[in-house]
Amino acid sequence: MSNFVVAVLVALLPSKLKIVVLKMMGHEIGKNVYIGMSILNIKKITLKDGVRIKSFNYLKNLSHLNMMEKSAIDGWFNWFTASNTHDYGQEGFGCITLGEKTRILSRHYLDLQEQIIIGKKCLIAGSNSSFYTHTIIADPDYRETNKPIIIGDYCYIASHCILLPGAGIGSFTLVGAGSVITKNLLDKNYVLVAGNPASVKKSYPKDAKFFTDNVKPREVKLKTSEVSLNT
């Protein structure tokens, strides 16, 4: 029976029974973990305490899924994939790490020909962002390349962003919607990054509320005269 068929059959099980089966298969599953009806075609799974994986996500041909405490694949139709066609023995092939309390929302695409590492308390927000660790290059000596993507702690990635091979995002960074990250910005912290190609647009103080654990939504009060209603 192929690994894919086994992964599909396991996906159909209730969460508690699924966890029992995965442990019997040698995977490491912590306490208070929830796994919905998602296909986990993965050689090694490490889920720490409080991890959530919601339904209708596809993790295809991965080497290692490593999710730290209370991290979550918190939406639907995310696609994590690695292709044997471009497996040249790189150490990070098919590997992804989500840091503590990091969340991925819905309909994102993560190409894992090389590893992707996302730090703690990050949010891959909205939908339809793409992470590419493999690409074809116009170089006389090389046809293609695989490079890891690394994201620091306390980062926010808005919708429709593209991260290319070798991209890096420093800790405490906000990435604006539709941005294309083409280079390593790991040395840039407390900044807004946006554009195509993305660059630093703004710096933030270290006490900015977004980067604290006790964030409260800003209250916006509109006067009746400021609200336009179409009737």
C-alpha positions in Angstrom: 0.0 0.0 0.0 1.5 3.4 -1.0 2.3 6.1 1.5 -0.4 8.3 -0.1 -3.1 5.7 0.4 -2.2 5.2 4.0 -2.2 9.0 4.6 -5.7 9.3 3.0 -7.0 6.4 5.2 -5.5 8.0 8.4 -7.0 11.4 7.4 -10.5 9.9 7.6 -10.2 8.9 11.2 -11.4 11.0 14.1 -8.7 13.2 15.7 -8.2 11.1 18.8 -8.0 7.8 16.9 -5.8 9.4 14.3 -3.3 10.4 17.0 -3.2 6.9 18.4 -2.5 5.5 14.9 0.2 8.1 14.2 1.9 7.3 17.4 1.9 3.6 16.5 3.6 4.6 13.2 6.4 6.2 15.2 5.5 9.9 15.1 5.8 12.2 18.1 2.5 13.7 19.2 2.1 15.8 22.3 -0.8 16.5 24.6 -4.0 18.4 23.6 -3.3 18.0 19.9 -6.1 18.2 17.3 -5.8 16.9 13.7 -8.7 17.4 11.4 -9.3 15.6 8.1 -6.0 16.6 6.4 -3.7 14.4 4.4 -0.3 14.0 6.1 1.9 12.2 3.7 5.1 12.8 5.8 8.0 10.6 6.9 8.4 12.2 10.3 5.8 14.2 12.3 6.6 16.1 15.5 3.6 17.9 17.0 4.2 19.5 20.4 1.5 20.2 23.0 -1.5 22.1 21.9 -0.9 21.9 18.2 -3.9 22.2 15.8 -4.2 21.1 12.2 -7.6 21.8 10.7 -9.3 19.9 7.9 -8.7 19.9 4.2 -5.0 20.6 4.1 -2.6 18.6 2.0 1.0 17.9 3.1 2.5 16.0 0.3 5.8 14.0 0.3 7.4 15.8 3.2 10.4 14.7 5.2 9.6 16.3 8.5 6.8 18.4 9.9 7.9 20.0 13.1 5.3 22.1 14.9 6.1 23.7 18.3 3.7 24.3 21.2 0.4 25.8 20.3 1.3 26.4 16.7 -1.5 25.8 14.1 -2.4 25.2 10.5 -5.5 27.1 11.3 -7.3 27.3 7.9 -8.3 25.2 5.0 -6.8 24.3 1.6 -3.2 24.9 2.4 -0.8 23.0 0.2 2.6 21.9 1.4 4.6 19.9 -1.2 8.0 18.6 -2.1 8.8 16.9 -5.4 11.3 14.0 -5.7 12.1 15.4 -9.2 14.1 18.2 -7.6 15.5 16.2 -4.6 19.3 16.4 -5.0 20.0 15.2 -1.5 19.7 18.7 0.1 19.4 18.4 3.9 16.3 20.5 4.2 14.3 18.7 1.5 10.6 18.5 2.6 11.2 20.0 6.0 9.1 22.7 7.7 9.3 24.1 11.2 6.6 26.3 12.8 7.6 28.1 16.0 5.6 28.3 19.2 2.1 29.9 18.7 2.7 30.5 15.0 -0.4 30.2 12.8 -1.0 29.6 9.1 -4.4 30.6 7.8 -6.1 29.5 4.5 -5.1 28.7 0.9 -1.4 29.2 1.1 1.2 27.3 -1.0 4.5 26.2 0.4 7.1 24.6 -1.9 9.5 22.6 0.3 12.3 21.6 -2.0 14.4 23.2 0.8 13.4 23.8 4.3 11.1 26.6 5.5 11.6 27.8 9.1 9.1 30.2 10.7 9.8 31.6 14.1 7.5 31.9 17.1 4.2 33.9 17.3 4.1 34.6 13.6 0.9 34.9 11.5 0.8 33.8 7.8 -2.5 35.8 7.4 -5.3 36.1 4.9 -4.9 33.8 1.9 -3.0 33.0 -1.3 0.6 33.6 -0.3 3.3 31.5 -1.9 6.6 30.3 -0.6 9.1 29.0 -3.2 12.3 27.3 -2.3 13.0 26.1 -5.8 13.4 28.0 -9.0 14.9 28.0 -12.5 17.7 30.5 -12.9 19.3 32.2 -15.9 22.9 31.3 -15.1 25.5 29.7 -17.5 26.7 27.2 -14.9 23.4 26.3 -13.2 19.9 25.5 -14.4 18.0 25.6 -11.1 18.5 26.3 -7.4 17.0 25.3 -4.1 17.4 27.7 -1.1 15.7 27.7 2.3 13.3 30.4 3.5 13.7 31.7 7.0 11.2 33.9 8.9 12.0 35.4 12.4 9.8 35.8 15.4 6.7 37.9 15.7 6.2 38.4 12.0 3.0 39.1 10.0 2.7 38.1 6.4 -0.3 39.6 4.7 -2.3 38.1 1.8 -1.0 37.4 -1.7 2.7 37.6 -0.8 5.4 35.7 -2.7 8.7 34.6 -1.0 11.4 33.4 -3.4 14.3 31.0 -2.7 16.7 32.3 -0.1 14.2 34.9 1.2 14.6 35.9 4.8 12.4 38.1 7.0 13.8 39.5 10.3 12.0 39.3 13.6 9.2 41.8 14.4 8.4 42.5 10.7 5.2 43.3 9.0 5.0 42.3 5.3 2.4 44.2 3.3 -0.1 42.5 1.0 1.1 41.5 -2.4 4.8 41.9 -1.5 7.5 39.9 -3.3 10.4 39.0 -1.1 13.5 38.4 -3.3 16.3 38.6 -0.9 17.5 38.0 2.7 16.2 40.7 5.1 17.0 38.8 8.3 19.0 41.7 9.6 16.0 44.1 9.4 13.9 44.1 12.6 10.8 46.2 13.7 10.1 47.2 10.1 7.4 47.3 7.5 8.4 45.5 4.3 6.4 46.0 1.1 6.6 46.3 -2.7 7.9 44.3 -5.7 10.7 43.7 -5.1 10.1 44.3 -1.4 12.1 46.8 0.6 11.9 48.4 4.0 9.3 51.1 4.0 9.0 52.0 7.7 10.5 51.4 11.1 8.6 50.7 14.3 9.5 51.3 17.9 10.3 48.3 20.0 7.3 48.9 22.2 4.8 48.9 19.3 1.6 47.1 20.4 1.6 44.6 17.6 4.8 43.0 18.9 3.5 42.5 22.5 1.5 39.6 23.9 -1.3 41.8 25.2 -2.6 43.3 22.0 -6.0 45.0 22.2 -7.9 46.0 19.1 -8.0 49.7 18.5 -11.4 51.2 19.0 -12.7 53.3 16.1 -15.7 55.4 16.8 -17.5 57.0 13.9 -20.0 59.9 14.2 -23.3 59.4 12.4 -22.4 62.1 10.0 -19.3 60.2 8.9 -21.2 57.1 7.9 -22.6 56.9 4.4 -25.4 54.5 3.8 -26.6 53.5 0.3 -30.4 53.1 0.3 
